[in-house]
Amino acid sequence: MIIAILVILVVIVFMIIGLYNRLVKLRNNRENAFADIDVQLKQRLDLIPQLVEAVKGYMKHESTVLTDVTNARVSAMKATTINEKIAAEGQLTSALQGLNVAVEAYPDLKASQNFMQLQDEIADIENKLAAARRFFNSATKELNNAVETFPSNILAGMFGFKREPMFDLGEGRAKAEEAPKLNF
């Protein structure tokens, strides 16, 4: 009788250890997925000053658009947590879309070789970001499923695991998931 109780307790302990380790692996997988996004975001942030400089000479009357892009870049650089970075990148994506709309009024700018190269680089990064966001959201979904389903939800609550937000771009989501369109 005592041996049966001990065997059951040992099995329960191993189940708890297994569930906890699974939650830790899923959380780490999510953080790793965001690290991939972070690399792409850094590359995009590094290209923005070059883009603003290339556009500045042509768009003297569009200073608010350039200011919005610059301010959004500064906010994105100051963000430290995953959730802050997600919010800041949403603002930056929106500001860059505003810049792309403003560029349409400047055919000489669209013909500039430097500008075209920068646009190509940004389009490439945006495509990589879209793929990295999908991977991140998949990892987040796995973690959230584990945090919310029985019996791991009991353990998740005890050890502080919680539902995490997806990398959602809000209103700009549909535009951001499309490959950027370059009109020259």
URWO-V10199 format. One record per run of one state. SS is the DSSP state (H for helix, E for strand, C for the rest). FROM is the first residue (numbers start at 0). TO is the last residue. If there is no record, write none. Layout:
ss = <SS SS>
from = <FROM FROM>
to = <TO TO>
//
This chain:
ss = <C H C H C H C H C H C H C H C>
from = <0 1 56 62 78 81 103 106 111 112 148 151 158 169 177>
to = <0 55 61 77 80 102 105 110 111 147 150 157 168 176 183>
//
